[in-house]
Amino acid sequence: MDYRTDLAIENVEMYDQKRGKTGDIDGVFMEKIDYGEDIRATRIKILNQQGEKALQKPAGNYITIEIDGLIDGQEELKVRAGKALGEELKKLINFHYFLKVLVIGLGNDRVTPDALGPYTVSKVKVTRHLFIIYEAEGDEEMSCVSGFIPGVTGSTGMETAELIKQAAEISNPEVILVVDSLAAKNIERISTTIQINDTGISPGSGMGNQRTILNEQTLGRRVISVGVPTVIDSSTLIMDALQGYITKPREVEDYIEQNGQNMIVTSTDIDQVIKDFSDIISNGINITLHPGIYS
């Protein structure tokens, strides 16, 4: 049975479990960084086809930030997490005088587990209008930032990728920064984990609705994505929970595949999870794109 997850770090865990050991993976470079005792970053770089085959992900950078204790509502922890995210984003987005960025909030703000993108973009400092008013080509303290919430195809009747292409033609960004909800294998990651990557993202992947992938090939711009797992496929949740308790996992997998319902599951505190992570991610984005204003 294929476990559904958008997280590279979970692909590493599943690969290690499959081969029965941990350690170096051919074609993959990994390092861990601590931002205090309660915030950790794992940087995964898939280098070649061997790494792609092992982790079932395109070559590129995948950064996972894990936060302990966020569910307890510590505002100070949220601030530090935003700064940690900013530090990791700076490795992929280099601020300079002429930097232009289009920030996209994917998802549906009427469906709470899918509302991360719209909520986050509403908190990002948008500045393009100021550059237009003052006829400025650049700035030493802030980037020229546009924000766009394209909605979902079921509401607009239009392909999300096409809408983003049009927004990119208007704003002419160097980088497109996309925020979206993801799917995880482990329920605990819903309230602890952020993933950054530079390989693109498929709108609606977290909610099980695959659309045209957003990456440099389809949009003609560098694409950086930031996501948080907010849902788990029900079949994945069942199998993960039963590991170690069943003697014939193949039979259970076959039964689920034949009789299981296509459902996704989220946590009971998802409203608070969306609020907390939209605060953290928007803060990290503002720190990265406007270093003279936020720190």
C-alpha positions as CSV (number, residue, x, y, z in Angstrom):
1,M,0.0,0.0,0.0
2,D,1.3,3.5,-0.9
3,Y,1.1,5.9,2.0
4,R,0.0,9.3,0.9
5,T,2.3,12.2,2.1
6,D,3.6,15.4,0.7
7,L,6.5,15.5,3.1
8,A,10.0,14.6,2.0
9,I,11.0,13.8,5.6
10,E,8.3,11.2,5.7
11,N,9.5,9.7,2.5
12,V,13.0,9.4,4.1
13,E,11.4,7.6,7.1
14,M,9.5,5.2,4.9
15,Y,12.6,4.5,2.8
16,D,14.6,3.8,5.9
17,Q,11.9,1.5,7.2
18,K,11.7,-0.3,3.9
19,R,15.5,-1.0,3.8
20,G,15.7,-1.7,7.5
21,K,18.3,0.9,8.5
22,T,18.9,4.6,8.8
23,G,21.9,6.6,7.5
24,D,23.2,7.9,4.2
25,I,20.9,7.5,1.1
26,D,22.6,7.5,-2.3
27,G,21.8,10.7,-4.2
28,V,20.5,12.5,-1.1
29,F,22.3,15.0,1.2
30,M,20.8,15.6,4.7
31,E,21.7,17.9,7.6
32,K,19.9,18.9,10.8
33,I,20.0,22.3,12.4
34,D,18.6,23.2,15.9
35,Y,17.0,26.6,16.6
36,G,16.8,25.9,20.3
37,E,15.5,22.8,22.0
38,D,12.0,23.1,20.6
39,I,12.6,24.0,16.9
40,R,14.5,21.9,14.5
41,A,15.2,22.0,10.8
42,T,16.1,19.1,8.5
43,R,17.5,20.0,5.2
44,I,17.2,17.4,2.5
45,K,18.8,17.9,-0.9
46,I,18.0,15.4,-3.6
47,L,21.0,15.4,-5.9
48,N,20.3,13.1,-8.8
49,Q,18.1,10.4,-10.3
50,Q,19.2,7.9,-7.6
51,G,17.9,10.3,-4.9
52,E,14.7,10.9,-6.9
53,K,14.0,7.2,-7.1
54,A,14.7,6.6,-3.4
55,L,12.5,9.4,-2.1
56,Q,10.0,9.6,-5.0
57,K,10.5,13.4,-5.2
58,P,12.0,15.6,-7.9
59,A,15.6,16.8,-7.4
60,G,15.9,19.9,-5.3
61,N,15.8,21.3,-1.8
62,Y,13.3,20.2,0.9
63,I,13.5,21.9,4.3
64,T,11.3,20.6,7.2
65,I,10.9,22.7,10.3
66,E,9.5,20.9,13.3
67,I,8.1,22.8,16.3
68,D,7.4,21.3,19.7
69,G,4.7,22.7,22.0
70,L,3.0,25.0,19.5
71,I,-0.4,23.5,20.4
72,D,0.0,25.1,23.9
73,G,-0.4,28.5,22.4
74,Q,3.0,30.0,23.3
75,E,3.3,33.4,21.4
76,E,7.0,33.6,22.1
77,L,7.5,30.2,20.4
78,K,5.5,31.4,17.4
79,V,7.8,34.4,17.0
80,R,10.9,32.2,17.2
81,A,9.4,29.8,14.7
82,G,8.7,32.6,12.3
83,K,12.4,33.7,12.6
84,A,13.6,30.2,12.0
85,L,11.4,29.9,8.9
86,G,12.8,33.3,7.7
87,E,16.4,32.0,8.1
88,E,15.6,28.9,6.1
89,L,13.7,30.9,3.4
90,K,16.7,33.2,3.0
91,K,18.7,30.2,1.8
92,L,16.4,29.9,-1.2
93,I,15.4,33.6,-1.7
94,N,18.2,36.1,-1.8
95,F,17.1,39.6,-0.9
96,H,18.5,42.4,-3.1
97,Y,17.6,45.9,-4.1
98,F,15.5,44.9,-7.2
99,L,13.8,41.8,-5.8
100,K,10.2,41.2,-6.9
101,V,8.1,38.4,-5.4
102,L,4.6,37.2,-6.1
103,V,3.1,35.5,-3.0
104,I,0.3,33.0,-3.8
105,G,-2.2,31.7,-1.3
106,L,-3.6,28.4,-2.6
107,G,-6.7,26.9,-1.1
108,N,-10.2,27.6,-0.1
109,D,-10.9,29.9,2.9
110,R,-14.3,28.3,3.3
111,V,-12.8,24.9,4.2
112,T,-10.7,25.3,7.3
113,P,-8.0,22.6,6.6
114,D,-7.6,24.2,3.1
115,A,-7.5,27.8,4.3
116,L,-3.8,28.1,5.2
117,G,-2.8,29.8,1.9
118,P,-5.5,32.5,1.9
119,Y,-5.0,33.2,5.6
120,T,-1.3,33.5,5.3
121,V,-1.3,35.9,2.3
122,S,-3.7,38.2,4.0
123,K,-1.0,38.8,6.7
124,V,1.9,39.3,4.3
125,K,3.1,42.9,3.7
126,V,2.2,43.7,0.1
127,T,4.2,46.6,-1.3
128,R,4.0,46.7,-5.1
129,H,1.5,49.5,-5.1
130,L,4.0,51.7,-3.1
131,F,6.7,51.0,-5.7
132,I,4.2,52.1,-8.4
133,I,3.1,55.3,-6.6
134,Y,6.7,56.4,-5.9
135,E,8.0,55.2,-9.3
136,A,10.7,53.2,-7.4
137,E,12.7,50.5,-9.2
138,G,13.9,49.0,-5.9
139,D,14.5,49.5,-2.2
140,E,17.2,48.7,0.3
141,E,14.8,47.7,3.1
142,M,11.9,45.9,1.4
143,S,11.0,43.9,-1.7
144,C,8.4,44.7,-4.3
145,V,5.7,42.2,-3.2
146,S,2.4,41.3,-4.8
147,G,-0.2,39.0,-3.2
148,F,-2.8,36.9,-5.0
149,I,-5.4,34.4,-3.8
150,P,-6.7,32.6,-6.9
151,G,-9.3,30.5,-5.2
152,V,-10.1,27.0,-6.3
153,T,-11.2,25.7,-9.7
154,G,-14.5,24.5,-8.3
155,S,-15.4,28.1,-7.3
156,T,-13.9,30.1,-10.2
157,G,-14.2,27.6,-13.1
158,M,-10.7,28.5,-14.1
159,E,-7.4,26.6,-13.8
160,T,-5.4,27.9,-10.9
161,A,-2.1,27.7,-12.9
162,E,-3.5,29.9,-15.7
163,L,-4.7,32.5,-13.2
164,I,-1.2,32.6,-11.6
165,K,0.4,32.9,-15.0
166,Q,-1.7,36.0,-15.6
167,A,-0.8,37.5,-12.2
168,A,2.9,36.8,-12.9
169,E,2.6,38.6,-16.3
170,I,1.2,41.7,-14.4
171,S,3.7,41.7,-11.5
172,N,6.7,40.3,-13.3
173,P,8.3,38.6,-10.2
174,E,11.7,37.1,-10.0
175,V,10.3,34.5,-7.6
176,I,6.8,33.0,-7.0
177,L,6.3,32.0,-3.4
178,V,3.4,29.6,-3.0
179,V,1.7,28.7,0.4
180,D,-0.6,25.7,0.6
181,S,-2.0,22.9,2.8
182,L,-0.3,19.5,2.5
183,A,-1.1,15.9,3.4
184,A,1.0,13.9,6.0
185,K,1.3,10.3,7.0
186,N,1.6,10.9,10.7
187,I,-1.2,12.8,12.5
188,E,1.3,14.4,14.9
189,R,2.8,16.4,12.1
190,I,-0.4,18.4,11.6
191,S,0.5,20.6,14.6
192,T,4.3,20.6,14.4
193,T,5.6,20.8,10.8
194,I,6.4,23.2,8.0
195,Q,7.9,22.2,4.7
196,I,9.7,24.4,2.2
197,N,10.9,23.3,-1.2
198,D,12.1,24.8,-4.5
199,T,10.7,22.1,-6.8
200,G,7.1,23.3,-7.1
201,I,3.7,22.2,-5.9
202,S,0.4,20.8,-7.2
203,P,-2.6,22.9,-6.1
204,G,-5.0,21.0,-4.0
205,S,-2.6,18.1,-3.4
206,G,-3.3,18.2,0.3
207,M,-7.0,17.9,-0.2
208,G,-6.7,15.1,-2.8
209,N,-7.5,17.3,-5.8
210,Q,-4.5,17.2,-8.1
211,R,-4.2,20.2,-10.6
212,T,-1.5,21.4,-12.9
213,I,1.8,21.5,-11.1
214,L,3.2,24.9,-10.3
215,N,7.0,25.0,-11.0
216,E,9.6,26.8,-13.0
217,Q,8.8,24.8,-16.1
218,T,5.0,25.7,-16.1
219,L,5.3,29.3,-14.8
220,G,8.6,30.4,-16.2
221,R,9.8,31.7,-12.8
222,R,11.5,30.2,-9.8
223,V,8.9,28.7,-7.5
224,I,9.3,28.3,-3.8
225,S,6.6,26.6,-1.9
226,V,5.8,26.6,1.8
227,G,3.3,24.1,3.2
228,V,1.9,22.7,6.4
229,P,0.2,19.3,6.6
230,T,-3.4,19.8,7.7
231,V,-4.9,16.5,6.6
232,I,-4.3,12.8,6.4
233,D,-5.8,10.2,4.1
234,S,-8.0,7.9,6.1
235,S,-6.4,4.7,4.7
236,T,-3.0,6.0,5.6
237,L,-4.1,6.9,9.1
238,I,-5.6,3.5,9.7
239,M,-2.5,1.6,8.5
240,D,-0.1,3.8,10.4
241,A,-2.1,3.4,13.6
242,L,-2.2,-0.4,13.2
243,Q,1.5,-0.9,12.6
244,G,2.9,-3.3,15.2
245,Y,-0.6,-4.7,16.0
246,I,-1.4,-6.7,12.9
247,T,0.2,-9.9,11.8
248,K,-1.0,-9.8,8.2
249,P,-0.7,-6.2,7.0
250,R,-1.0,-7.1,3.3
251,E,-4.5,-8.5,3.9
252,V,-5.5,-5.4,5.8
253,E,-4.2,-3.2,3.0
254,D,-6.1,-5.2,0.5
255,Y,-9.3,-4.9,2.5
256,I,-8.9,-1.1,2.9
257,E,-8.2,-0.7,-0.8
258,Q,-11.3,-2.7,-1.8
259,N,-13.7,-1.4,0.9
260,G,-12.3,1.8,2.2
261,Q,-13.9,5.2,1.6
262,N,-11.9,8.0,-0.1
263,M,-11.9,10.3,2.9
264,I,-9.4,12.7,4.5
265,V,-9.0,13.4,8.2
266,T,-8.0,16.5,10.1
267,S,-7.5,17.3,13.8
268,T,-10.2,18.7,16.1
269,D,-8.1,21.8,16.7
270,I,-7.5,22.6,13.0
271,D,-8.9,26.2,13.4
272,Q,-6.1,27.0,15.9
273,V,-3.5,25.2,13.8
274,I,-4.4,27.3,10.7
275,K,-4.2,30.5,12.7
276,D,-0.9,29.7,14.4
277,F,0.8,28.5,11.2
278,S,-0.5,31.4,9.1
279,D,1.0,33.7,11.7
280,I,4.3,31.9,11.7
281,I,4.6,31.6,7.9
282,S,3.5,35.2,7.2
283,N,6.1,36.4,9.7
284,G,8.8,34.3,8.1
285,I,7.9,35.6,4.7
286,N,7.9,39.2,5.9
287,I,11.3,38.8,7.6
288,T,12.7,37.3,4.3
289,L,11.3,39.8,1.9
290,H,11.4,43.0,4.0
291,P,14.6,42.7,6.1
292,G,14.8,46.4,6.8
293,I,11.3,46.4,8.4
294,Y,11.0,43.0,10.1
295,S,13.7,41.2,12.1
